[in-house]
Amino acid sequence: MEEIKDNLAFKGVAERLTLGITRILENMPGVVDVRFAEREPAEKRNLLSWEQKNTCILPEDLRDFYLTTDGFTLTWSVKLDNERVPLGHMMINSVARLCPLLRPATLFSLPNAPSLADLDWEESSSESGSARAPAAPHFDSRSRIFELDSCGGNGKVCLVYKNCTPGVVAQQSEMWFIDRSLCWHFLTTTFTSYYRLMITHLGLPEWQYAFTPYGPSPQAKQWASLYQPLTFSCELSPADPAGDSYINKLDPIKAFKGKAKVSAPKKKQSTQSSLGNTAKSQGSAGRHSGPKRLLCNGLLESA
């Protein structure tokens, strides 16, 4: 009985933790093998150790999340041609895997070896940011960046502390996405907002690229239009305010409509041929009448 109660209690916690997304996925057509990894809550001493080691204060919502479960993993697949193809993946690293994105230099590294800090340059636009988008993080000591999700190799979702000072504890954090070209894209100001975004997008491939100017790949758009039609139709890329630049505007009615045969050129050819025949007849008549005129002129001169 106690085991049954524990299982029911865990199912209730998992249901609240996933916001009921597991039942929604199981009822979708073609979706199979929905798996949610069970994890124990993180210990408070591990959270305190992480904060002391990295000189950062975890956000309150992220701290509460780790005190509920030490990380998050939910995967699901689709059935195509009697084969299971992994598709959805939602993941949040555990406290032990919440590592800095920038590793400190080791004794074996070359003194003049290039690093990500070399990508930072001083620009007024990038330093202050615009009115709509906040300033992007830096790869040097001005920012402290921690990997929250590897995104299957398509980029990284990071917990970012900006405007940091060496030796001073950082408190304000934001959620950012860095793509494979090492460009930063702002996601949310809080972990709770990002968590809701992840659940809403069902962990589909490249869903973070919906917050970039160029958007996800065509294949990812096809999956999103199939399993996320409402959200996908409402999301418009910043580079595509009209929302239809990627839509094929080919009209199949006009493209596959047969061309009607035009009879006008044939009529012109017949009239041209008739005119040619009359001209030829007139020319031949002129040639035949020529000797007759000469003969009549000779008879008149002899008379």
Disulfide bonds with the S-S distance in Angstrom:
none
